[in-house]
C-alpha cells in the first residue's frame, strides 16, 4: 500500500502538516487521537491494539539486545513501529514482520547496519536445531519487501530524537544518583512499548520518568525554584499526573498481555 492511496484520518491529519515541519512535530498526536487509529477503525479494541504494539516493541528490544545494538537504535526502531501503526492497520500488516523491518531500517539510519538475514535469524526464537536457512532467507526477503512500505508510510522521517538525550541535560541541573539514572533509563526503555513520545514528547517524558525514578528508588531530590527545570515542570504541571497514570497503566497491561493469545491479529 502506497501513502498516496492511504485514507486513514490520522494519516491525512499528519500529511496536512507543512512540508518543512520537523518530524517530531508532524507525528505528535494526542492520546485521545490514538482512539481513532486505523486498527481501531477496523474493529480492534484500544487495549488489544496496545497489547499488539507492546508485543512488537518487545520483539524489537529482544532482537536489539541479541544484536548488541545501542539503545538509540532500538528506540528509533520502536518509534518507527508506532508511527507506522498510527497510519496503518494491524489487521493489514503483520506486526512481527513490520517490527523486524523497523529494526532493519533503524540500523541503516543510525549507521549500525545489519543484514536483513542477521535480523531474520535473530528473530527466530527456537533452538539452533529448529532454525532452517530457507526459513531465515524467506523472512529476510519479507523484511526487504516491507522496507519501502515502512519508509513510505512513515514519510522517510528517520531523524528521530530520544528521551535519553534530555536525561543528560537534566542531570546537569540537579544531582542524580547512579541508581536513579539506571532506573530512569530502564523506564525509558519500557516507555517505548507505547507511543508516549508521540503523545507527550521526549523532553517531558524524560522529566516525568526521572521524577518517577526518584520516587521508586525512595531518593529525595531538590530543584532550584528559579531553574529552567522548575519552570518547565510548572508549565506542564497539569499533564504530569496524566503521564504518570499512563505509565502505570502500561505496566499493568504488560503484566497481562502474555496471558492472551499470541500469533497475529485476525480481522473481526
Buried (B, 14 or more C-beta within 10 A) or exposed (E): EEBEEBEBEBBEBBBEBEEEBEBBEBBBBEBEBBEBBBBBBBEBEEEBBBBBBBBBBBBBBBBBEEBEBEBBBBBBBBBBBBBBBBBBBBBEBBBBBBBBBBBBBBBBBBEBEBEBBBBBBBBBEEEEEEEEEEBBBEBBEBBEEBBEBBBBBBBEBBEBBBBBEBBEEBBEBBEBEEBBBEBBBEBBBBBBBBBBBBBBBBBBBBBBBBBBBBBBBEBEBEEEEEEEBBEBBEEBEEEBEBBBEBBEEBEEBBEEBEEEEEEBBEEE
